[in-house]
Amino acid sequence: MRELGQTVVMVTHDPVAASYADGVVLVADGRLVDTLAKPDPARIAEAMRLLGEVR
């Protein structure tokens, strides 16, 4: 959507769906905990797994 000057915000727990984004923001308990630039599904899933262990 760059050519239209628009931003799309999607909320999901699906690493495959999230991997289509240019960047991923991980939020836990209403707080920003990590950001991932151009991630693949495996990297997102691992970050989510680690986040689950920390909580």
CHARMM internal coordinates of N, CA and C (Angstrom, degrees):
IC EDIT
DIST 1 N 1 CA 1.4382
DIST 1 CA 1 C 1.5328
ANGL 1 N 1 CA 1 C 111.38
DIST 1 C 2 N 1.2970
ANGL 1 CA 1 C 2 N 115.85
DIHE 1 N 1 CA 1 C 2 N 9.15
DIST 2 N 2 CA 1.4688
ANGL 1 C 2 N 2 CA 118.68
DIHE 1 CA 1 C 2 N 2 CA -179.40
DIST 2 CA 2 C 1.5203
ANGL 2 N 2 CA 2 C 111.74
DIHE 1 C 2 N 2 CA 2 C -58.68
DIST 2 C 3 N 1.3298
ANGL 2 CA 2 C 3 N 115.61
DIHE 2 N 2 CA 2 C 3 N -39.76
DIST 3 N 3 CA 1.4551
ANGL 2 C 3 N 3 CA 118.45
DIHE 2 CA 2 C 3 N 3 CA -177.92
DIST 3 CA 3 C 1.5274
ANGL 3 N 3 CA 3 C 112.42
DIHE 2 C 3 N 3 CA 3 C -65.58
DIST 3 C 4 N 1.3299
ANGL 3 CA 3 C 4 N 116.98
DIHE 3 N 3 CA 3 C 4 N -19.86
DIST 4 N 4 CA 1.4582
ANGL 3 C 4 N 4 CA 121.33
DIHE 3 CA 3 C 4 N 4 CA 178.10
DIST 4 CA 4 C 1.5307
ANGL 4 N 4 CA 4 C 112.22
DIHE 3 C 4 N 4 CA 4 C -98.18
DIST 4 C 5 N 1.3312
ANGL 4 CA 4 C 5 N 117.10
DIHE 4 N 4 CA 4 C 5 N -5.34
DIST 5 N 5 CA 1.4588
ANGL 4 C 5 N 5 CA 120.65
DIHE 4 CA 4 C 5 N 5 CA -179.51
DIST 5 CA 5 C 1.5167
ANGL 5 N 5 CA 5 C 112.67
DIHE 4 C 5 N 5 CA 5 C 67.98
DIST 5 C 6 N 1.3283
ANGL 5 CA 5 C 6 N 116.62
DIHE 5 N 5 CA 5 C 6 N 34.34
DIST 6 N 6 CA 1.4532
ANGL 5 C 6 N 6 CA 121.00
DIHE 5 CA 5 C 6 N 6 CA -177.04
DIST 6 CA 6 C 1.5191
ANGL 6 N 6 CA 6 C 111.36
DIHE 5 C 6 N 6 CA 6 C -118.70
DIST 6 C 7 N 1.3252
ANGL 6 CA 6 C 7 N 115.55
DIHE 6 N 6 CA 6 C 7 N 156.72
DIST 7 N 7 CA 1.4560
ANGL 6 C 7 N 7 CA 123.16
DIHE 6 CA 6 C 7 N 7 CA 175.87
DIST 7 CA 7 C 1.5162
ANGL 7 N 7 CA 7 C 108.29
DIHE 6 C 7 N 7 CA 7 C -122.28
DIST 7 C 8 N 1.3231
ANGL 7 CA 7 C 8 N 116.13
DIHE 7 N 7 CA 7 C 8 N 138.22
DIST 8 N 8 CA 1.4558
ANGL 7 C 8 N 8 CA 121.49
DIHE 7 CA 7 C 8 N 8 CA 176.16
DIST 8 CA 8 C 1.5223
ANGL 8 N 8 CA 8 C 107.44
DIHE 7 C 8 N 8 CA 8 C -114.09
DIST 8 C 9 N 1.3248
ANGL 8 CA 8 C 9 N 116.81
DIHE 8 N 8 CA 8 C 9 N 131.00
DIST 9 N 9 CA 1.4579
ANGL 8 C 9 N 9 CA 122.09
DIHE 8 CA 8 C 9 N 9 CA 176.63
DIST 9 CA 9 C 1.5277
ANGL 9 N 9 CA 9 C 107.13
DIHE 8 C 9 N 9 CA 9 C -110.93
DIST 9 C 10 N 1.3286
ANGL 9 CA 9 C 10 N 115.72
DIHE 9 N 9 CA 9 C 10 N 124.11
DIST 10 N 10 CA 1.4568
ANGL 9 C 10 N 10 CA 121.26
DIHE 9 CA 9 C 10 N 10 CA 179.43
DIST 10 CA 10 C 1.5242
ANGL 10 N 10 CA 10 C 108.00
DIHE 9 C 10 N 10 CA 10 C -123.27
DIST 10 C 11 N 1.3110
ANGL 10 CA 10 C 11 N 116.86
DIHE 10 N 10 CA 10 C 11 N 135.41
DIST 11 N 11 CA 1.4602
ANGL 10 C 11 N 11 CA 121.93
DIHE 10 CA 10 C 11 N 11 CA 176.69
DIST 11 CA 11 C 1.5197
ANGL 11 N 11 CA 11 C 107.32
DIHE 10 C 11 N 11 CA 11 C -109.90
DIST 11 C 12 N 1.3381
ANGL 11 CA 11 C 12 N 117.22
DIHE 11 N 11 CA 11 C 12 N 124.59
DIST 12 N 12 CA 1.4512
ANGL 11 C 12 N 12 CA 120.87
DIHE 11 CA 11 C 12 N 12 CA -177.91
DIST 12 CA 12 C 1.5202
ANGL 12 N 12 CA 12 C 110.69
DIHE 11 C 12 N 12 CA 12 C -155.71
DIST 12 C 13 N 1.3227
ANGL 12 CA 12 C 13 N 115.23
DIHE 12 N 12 CA 12 C 13 N 158.36
DIST 13 N 13 CA 1.4635
ANGL 12 C 13 N 13 CA 121.92
DIHE 12 CA 12 C 13 N 13 CA 171.27
DIST 13 CA 13 C 1.5201
ANGL 13 N 13 CA 13 C 109.69
DIHE 12 C 13 N 13 CA 13 C -108.05
DIST 13 C 14 N 1.3251
ANGL 13 CA 13 C 14 N 117.05
DIHE 13 N 13 CA 13 C 14 N 9.94
DIST 14 N 14 CA 1.4654
ANGL 13 C 14 N 14 CA 123.15
DIHE 13 CA 13 C 14 N 14 CA -176.54
DIST 14 CA 14 C 1.5322
ANGL 14 N 14 CA 14 C 109.61
DIHE 13 C 14 N 14 CA 14 C -97.14
DIST 14 C 15 N 1.3378
ANGL 14 CA 14 C 15 N 117.44
DIHE 14 N 14 CA 14 C 15 N 109.40
DIST 15 N 15 CA 1.4706
ANGL 14 C 15 N 15 CA 120.05
DIHE 14 CA 14 C 15 N 15 CA -179.03
DIST 15 CA 15 C 1.5277
ANGL 15 N 15 CA 15 C 113.96
DIHE 14 C 15 N 15 CA 15 C -59.71
DIST 15 C 16 N 1.3169
ANGL 15 CA 15 C 16 N 117.64
DIHE 15 N 15 CA 15 C 16 N -33.22
DIST 16 N 16 CA 1.4716
ANGL 15 C 16 N 16 CA 120.27
DIHE 15 CA 15 C 16 N 16 CA 179.72
DIST 16 CA 16 C 1.5292
ANGL 16 N 16 CA 16 C 109.77
DIHE 15 C 16 N 16 CA 16 C -68.27
DIST 16 C 17 N 1.3111
ANGL 16 CA 16 C 17 N 117.25
DIHE 16 N 16 CA 16 C 17 N -46.97
DIST 17 N 17 CA 1.4662
ANGL 16 C 17 N 17 CA 120.22
DIHE 16 CA 16 C 17 N 17 CA 178.39
DIST 17 CA 17 C 1.5292
ANGL 17 N 17 CA 17 C 110.34
DIHE 16 C 17 N 17 CA 17 C -61.67
DIST 17 C 18 N 1.3213
ANGL 17 CA 17 C 18 N 117.21
DIHE 17 N 17 CA 17 C 18 N -42.96
DIST 18 N 18 CA 1.4656
ANGL 17 C 18 N 18 CA 121.39
DIHE 17 CA 17 C 18 N 18 CA -179.06
DIST 18 CA 18 C 1.5216
ANGL 18 N 18 CA 18 C 112.18
DIHE 17 C 18 N 18 CA 18 C -64.12
DIST 18 C 19 N 1.3260
ANGL 18 CA 18 C 19 N 117.20
DIHE 18 N 18 CA 18 C 19 N -29.01
DIST 19 N 19 CA 1.4659
ANGL 18 C 19 N 19 CA 120.65
DIHE 18 CA 18 C 19 N 19 CA -176.41
DIST 19 CA 19 C 1.5267
ANGL 19 N 19 CA 19 C 112.91
DIHE 18 C 19 N 19 CA 19 C -68.03
DIST 19 C 20 N 1.3205
ANGL 19 CA 19 C 20 N 118.41
DIHE 19 N 19 CA 19 C 20 N -14.30
DIST 20 N 20 CA 1.4616
ANGL 19 C 20 N 20 CA 120.90
DIHE 19 CA 19 C 20 N 20 CA 177.31
DIST 20 CA 20 C 1.5287
ANGL 20 N 20 CA 20 C 111.73
DIHE 19 C 20 N 20 CA 20 C -74.87
DIST 20 C 21 N 1.3137
ANGL 20 CA 20 C 21 N 116.99
DIHE 20 N 20 CA 20 C 21 N -14.40
DIST 21 N 21 CA 1.4630
ANGL 20 C 21 N 21 CA 121.28
DIHE 20 CA 20 C 21 N 21 CA -178.12
DIST 21 CA 21 C 1.5288
ANGL 21 N 21 CA 21 C 111.28
DIHE 20 C 21 N 21 CA 21 C -80.55
DIST 21 C 22 N 1.3216
ANGL 21 CA 21 C 22 N 115.63
DIHE 21 N 21 CA 21 C 22 N 157.23
DIST 22 N 22 CA 1.4650
ANGL 21 C 22 N 22 CA 120.61
DIHE 21 CA 21 C 22 N 22 CA 174.54
DIST 22 CA 22 C 1.5205
ANGL 22 N 22 CA 22 C 110.94
DIHE 21 C 22 N 22 CA 22 C -69.77
DIST 22 C 23 N 1.3244
ANGL 22 CA 22 C 23 N 116.08
DIHE 22 N 22 CA 22 C 23 N -28.55
DIST 23 N 23 CA 1.4528
ANGL 22 C 23 N 23 CA 120.92
DIHE 22 CA 22 C 23 N 23 CA -179.95
DIST 23 CA 23 C 1.5122
ANGL 23 N 23 CA 23 C 110.29
DIHE 22 C 23 N 23 CA 23 C -153.14
DIST 23 C 24 N 1.3184
ANGL 23 CA 23 C 24 N 115.68
DIHE 23 N 23 CA 23 C 24 N 155.49
DIST 24 N 24 CA 1.4582
ANGL 23 C 24 N 24 CA 122.15
DIHE 23 CA 23 C 24 N 24 CA -179.39
DIST 24 CA 24 C 1.5215
ANGL 24 N 24 CA 24 C 108.36
DIHE 23 C 24 N 24 CA 24 C -125.01
DIST 24 C 25 N 1.3150
ANGL 24 CA 24 C 25 N 116.08
DIHE 24 N 24 CA 24 C 25 N 135.79
DIST 25 N 25 CA 1.4594
ANGL 24 C 25 N 25 CA 122.56
DIHE 24 CA 24 C 25 N 25 CA 176.38
DIST 25 CA 25 C 1.5274
ANGL 25 N 25 CA 25 C 106.59
DIHE 24 C 25 N 25 CA 25 C -113.20
DIST 25 C 26 N 1.3254
ANGL 25 CA 25 C 26 N 117.09
DIHE 25 N 25 CA 25 C 26 N 124.50
DIST 26 N 26 CA 1.4580
ANGL 25 C 26 N 26 CA 121.34
DIHE 25 CA 25 C 26 N 26 CA 178.23
DIST 26 CA 26 C 1.5234
ANGL 26 N 26 CA 26 C 108.52
DIHE 25 C 26 N 26 CA 26 C -97.90
DIST 26 C 27 N 1.3332
ANGL 26 CA 26 C 27 N 114.99
DIHE 26 N 26 CA 26 C 27 N 128.69
DIST 27 N 27 CA 1.4517
ANGL 26 C 27 N 27 CA 122.01
DIHE 26 CA 26 C 27 N 27 CA -177.96
DIST 27 CA 27 C 1.5229
ANGL 27 N 27 CA 27 C 108.49
DIHE 26 C 27 N 27 CA 27 C -124.62
DIST 27 C 28 N 1.3258
ANGL 27 CA 27 C 28 N 116.77
DIHE 27 N 27 CA 27 C 28 N 134.92
DIST 28 N 28 CA 1.4639
ANGL 27 C 28 N 28 CA 122.15
DIHE 27 CA 27 C 28 N 28 CA 176.09
DIST 28 CA 28 C 1.5175
ANGL 28 N 28 CA 28 C 108.50
DIHE 27 C 28 N 28 CA 28 C -135.14
DIST 28 C 29 N 1.3046
ANGL 28 CA 28 C 29 N 116.05
DIHE 28 N 28 CA 28 C 29 N 130.04
DIST 29 N 29 CA 1.4694
ANGL 28 C 29 N 29 CA 121.20
DIHE 28 CA 28 C 29 N 29 CA 179.72
DIST 29 CA 29 C 1.5170
ANGL 29 N 29 CA 29 C 111.77
DIHE 28 C 29 N 29 CA 29 C 53.73
DIST 29 C 30 N 1.3418
ANGL 29 CA 29 C 30 N 116.30
DIHE 29 N 29 CA 29 C 30 N 37.17
DIST 30 N 30 CA 1.4583
ANGL 29 C 30 N 30 CA 121.22
DIHE 29 CA 29 C 30 N 30 CA 177.39
DIST 30 CA 30 C 1.5147
ANGL 30 N 30 CA 30 C 115.13
DIHE 29 C 30 N 30 CA 30 C 77.28
DIST 30 C 31 N 1.3282
ANGL 30 CA 30 C 31 N 116.89
DIHE 30 N 30 CA 30 C 31 N 8.91
DIST 31 N 31 CA 1.4758
ANGL 30 C 31 N 31 CA 120.52
DIHE 30 CA 30 C 31 N 31 CA -178.81
DIST 31 CA 31 C 1.5284
ANGL 31 N 31 CA 31 C 110.80
DIHE 30 C 31 N 31 CA 31 C -119.63
DIST 31 C 32 N 1.3247
ANGL 31 CA 31 C 32 N 115.43
DIHE 31 N 31 CA 31 C 32 N 140.70
DIST 32 N 32 CA 1.4585
ANGL 31 C 32 N 32 CA 121.38
DIHE 31 CA 31 C 32 N 32 CA 174.44
DIST 32 CA 32 C 1.5164
ANGL 32 N 32 CA 32 C 108.63
DIHE 31 C 32 N 32 CA 32 C -68.48
DIST 32 C 33 N 1.3262
ANGL 32 CA 32 C 33 N 117.27
DIHE 32 N 32 CA 32 C 33 N 123.82
DIST 33 N 33 CA 1.4578
ANGL 32 C 33 N 33 CA 119.57
DIHE 32 CA 32 C 33 N 33 CA -178.68
DIST 33 CA 33 C 1.5264
ANGL 33 N 33 CA 33 C 113.55
DIHE 32 C 33 N 33 CA 33 C -116.15
DIST 33 C 34 N 1.3414
ANGL 33 CA 33 C 34 N 117.72
DIHE 33 N 33 CA 33 C 34 N -19.80
DIST 34 N 34 CA 1.4601
ANGL 33 C 34 N 34 CA 119.20
DIHE 33 CA 33 C 34 N 34 CA 179.90
DIST 34 CA 34 C 1.5204
ANGL 34 N 34 CA 34 C 109.07
DIHE 33 C 34 N 34 CA 34 C -168.44
DIST 34 C 35 N 1.3160
ANGL 34 CA 34 C 35 N 116.06
DIHE 34 N 34 CA 34 C 35 N 158.08
DIST 35 N 35 CA 1.4604
ANGL 34 C 35 N 35 CA 122.28
DIHE 34 CA 34 C 35 N 35 CA 171.66
DIST 35 CA 35 C 1.5209
ANGL 35 N 35 CA 35 C 107.92
DIHE 34 C 35 N 35 CA 35 C -132.54
DIST 35 C 36 N 1.3153
ANGL 35 CA 35 C 36 N 115.90
DIHE 35 N 35 CA 35 C 36 N 145.26
DIST 36 N 36 CA 1.4596
ANGL 35 C 36 N 36 CA 121.85
DIHE 35 CA 35 C 36 N 36 CA 179.37
DIST 36 CA 36 C 1.5209
ANGL 36 N 36 CA 36 C 108.08
DIHE 35 C 36 N 36 CA 36 C -128.97
DIST 36 C 37 N 1.3197
ANGL 36 CA 36 C 37 N 117.34
DIHE 36 N 36 CA 36 C 37 N 127.18
DIST 37 N 37 CA 1.4547
ANGL 36 C 37 N 37 CA 121.93
DIHE 36 CA 36 C 37 N 37 CA 178.30
DIST 37 CA 37 C 1.5262
ANGL 37 N 37 CA 37 C 109.75
DIHE 36 C 37 N 37 CA 37 C -95.12
DIST 37 C 38 N 1.3109
ANGL 37 CA 37 C 38 N 116.40
DIHE 37 N 37 CA 37 C 38 N 128.56
DIST 38 N 38 CA 1.4699
ANGL 37 C 38 N 38 CA 123.90
DIHE 37 CA 37 C 38 N 38 CA 177.30
DIST 38 CA 38 C 1.5335
ANGL 38 N 38 CA 38 C 112.25
DIHE 37 C 38 N 38 CA 38 C 47.18
DIST 38 C 39 N 1.3127
ANGL 38 CA 38 C 39 N 117.75
DIHE 38 N 38 CA 38 C 39 N 53.19
DIST 39 N 39 CA 1.4660
ANGL 38 C 39 N 39 CA 120.45
DIHE 38 CA 38 C 39 N 39 CA -175.96
DIST 39 CA 39 C 1.5194
ANGL 39 N 39 CA 39 C 112.96
DIHE 38 C 39 N 39 CA 39 C -81.76
DIST 39 C 40 N 1.3275
ANGL 39 CA 39 C 40 N 115.26
DIHE 39 N 39 CA 39 C 40 N 155.59
DIST 40 N 40 CA 1.4611
ANGL 39 C 40 N 40 CA 120.54
DIHE 39 CA 39 C 40 N 40 CA 172.28
DIST 40 CA 40 C 1.5302
ANGL 40 N 40 CA 40 C 107.69
DIHE 39 C 40 N 40 CA 40 C -98.99
DIST 40 C 41 N 1.3374
ANGL 40 CA 40 C 41 N 117.86
DIHE 40 N 40 CA 40 C 41 N 165.04
DIST 41 N 41 CA 1.4640
ANGL 40 C 41 N 41 CA 120.33
DIHE 40 CA 40 C 41 N 41 CA -176.23
DIST 41 CA 41 C 1.5304
ANGL 41 N 41 CA 41 C 114.11
DIHE 40 C 41 N 41 CA 41 C -55.60
DIST 41 C 42 N 1.3223
ANGL 41 CA 41 C 42 N 117.36
DIHE 41 N 41 CA 41 C 42 N -38.67
DIST 42 N 42 CA 1.4713
ANGL 41 C 42 N 42 CA 120.16
DIHE 41 CA 41 C 42 N 42 CA -179.20
DIST 42 CA 42 C 1.5268
ANGL 42 N 42 CA 42 C 111.15
DIHE 41 C 42 N 42 CA 42 C -64.78
DIST 42 C 43 N 1.3164
ANGL 42 CA 42 C 43 N 116.93
DIHE 42 N 42 CA 42 C 43 N -40.47
DIST 43 N 43 CA 1.4725
ANGL 42 C 43 N 43 CA 120.59
DIHE 42 CA 42 C 43 N 43 CA 179.53
DIST 43 CA 43 C 1.5284
ANGL 43 N 43 CA 43 C 110.96
DIHE 42 C 43 N 43 CA 43 C -66.72
DIST 43 C 44 N 1.3232
ANGL 43 CA 43 C 44 N 116.47
DIHE 43 N 43 CA 43 C 44 N -40.11
DIST 44 N 44 CA 1.4589
ANGL 43 C 44 N 44 CA 120.47
DIHE 43 CA 43 C 44 N 44 CA 178.03
DIST 44 CA 44 C 1.5244
ANGL 44 N 44 CA 44 C 110.28
DIHE 43 C 44 N 44 CA 44 C -65.29
DIST 44 C 45 N 1.3255
ANGL 44 CA 44 C 45 N 116.81
DIHE 44 N 44 CA 44 C 45 N -46.00
DIST 45 N 45 CA 1.4672
ANGL 44 C 45 N 45 CA 120.94
DIHE 44 CA 44 C 45 N 45 CA -179.84
DIST 45 CA 45 C 1.5234
ANGL 45 N 45 CA 45 C 110.86
DIHE 44 C 45 N 45 CA 45 C -60.41
DIST 45 C 46 N 1.3226
ANGL 45 CA 45 C 46 N 117.20
DIHE 45 N 45 CA 45 C 46 N -40.62
DIST 46 N 46 CA 1.4646
ANGL 45 C 46 N 46 CA 120.99
DIHE 45 CA 45 C 46 N 46 CA 179.18
DIST 46 CA 46 C 1.5312
ANGL 46 N 46 CA 46 C 110.69
DIHE 45 C 46 N 46 CA 46 C -65.46
DIST 46 C 47 N 1.3204
ANGL 46 CA 46 C 47 N 117.07
DIHE 46 N 46 CA 46 C 47 N -42.74
DIST 47 N 47 CA 1.4654
ANGL 46 C 47 N 47 CA 120.44
DIHE 46 CA 46 C 47 N 47 CA 178.35
DIST 47 CA 47 C 1.5234
ANGL 47 N 47 CA 47 C 110.28
DIHE 46 C 47 N 47 CA 47 C -63.02
DIST 47 C 48 N 1.3331
ANGL 47 CA 47 C 48 N 117.05
DIHE 47 N 47 CA 47 C 48 N -39.79
DIST 48 N 48 CA 1.4609
ANGL 47 C 48 N 48 CA 120.72
DIHE 47 CA 47 C 48 N 48 CA 178.28
DIST 48 CA 48 C 1.5289
ANGL 48 N 48 CA 48 C 110.57
DIHE 47 C 48 N 48 CA 48 C -66.79
DIST 48 C 49 N 1.3275
ANGL 48 CA 48 C 49 N 116.64
DIHE 48 N 48 CA 48 C 49 N -39.22
DIST 49 N 49 CA 1.4585
ANGL 48 C 49 N 49 CA 120.79
DIHE 48 CA 48 C 49 N 49 CA 178.76
DIST 49 CA 49 C 1.5301
ANGL 49 N 49 CA 49 C 110.67
DIHE 48 C 49 N 49 CA 49 C -63.19
DIST 49 C 50 N 1.3329
ANGL 49 CA 49 C 50 N 115.86
DIHE 49 N 49 CA 49 C 50 N -46.23
DIST 50 N 50 CA 1.4611
ANGL 49 C 50 N 50 CA 120.52
DIHE 49 CA 49 C 50 N 50 CA 179.03
DIST 50 CA 50 C 1.5275
ANGL 50 N 50 CA 50 C 111.37
DIHE 49 C 50 N 50 CA 50 C -62.76
DIST 50 C 51 N 1.3205
ANGL 50 CA 50 C 51 N 115.88
DIHE 50 N 50 CA 50 C 51 N -39.05
DIST 51 N 51 CA 1.4508
ANGL 50 C 51 N 51 CA 120.53
DIHE 50 CA 50 C 51 N 51 CA 178.14
DIST 51 CA 51 C 1.5340
ANGL 51 N 51 CA 51 C 110.05
DIHE 50 C 51 N 51 CA 51 C -62.20
DIST 51 C 52 N 1.3102
ANGL 51 CA 51 C 52 N 116.63
DIHE 51 N 51 CA 51 C 52 N -40.55
DIST 52 N 52 CA 1.4624
ANGL 51 C 52 N 52 CA 121.19
DIHE 51 CA 51 C 52 N 52 CA 178.58
DIST 52 CA 52 C 1.5127
ANGL 52 N 52 CA 52 C 112.20
DIHE 51 C 52 N 52 CA 52 C -63.30
DIST 52 C 53 N 1.3362
ANGL 52 CA 52 C 53 N 117.10
DIHE 52 N 52 CA 52 C 53 N -34.11
DIST 53 N 53 CA 1.4574
ANGL 52 C 53 N 53 CA 121.26
DIHE 52 CA 52 C 53 N 53 CA 178.81
DIST 53 CA 53 C 1.5256
ANGL 53 N 53 CA 53 C 111.99
DIHE 52 C 53 N 53 CA 53 C -72.68
DIST 53 C 54 N 1.3200
ANGL 53 CA 53 C 54 N 116.09
DIHE 53 N 53 CA 53 C 54 N -32.02
DIST 54 N 54 CA 1.4602
ANGL 53 C 54 N 54 CA 121.03
DIHE 53 CA 53 C 54 N 54 CA -178.24
DIST 54 CA 54 C 1.5164
ANGL 54 N 54 CA 54 C 110.67
DIHE 53 C 54 N 54 CA 54 C -73.14
DIST 54 C 55 N 1.3023
ANGL 54 CA 54 C 55 N 117.04
DIHE 54 N 54 CA 54 C 55 N -36.34
DIST 55 N 55 CA 1.4653
ANGL 54 C 55 N 55 CA 121.32
DIHE 54 CA 54 C 55 N 55 CA -176.63
DIST 55 CA 55 C 1.4760
ANGL 55 N 55 CA 55 C 108.32
DIHE 54 C 55 N 55 CA 55 C -67.86
END
COOR INIT
IC SEED 1 N 1 CA 1 C
IC BUILD
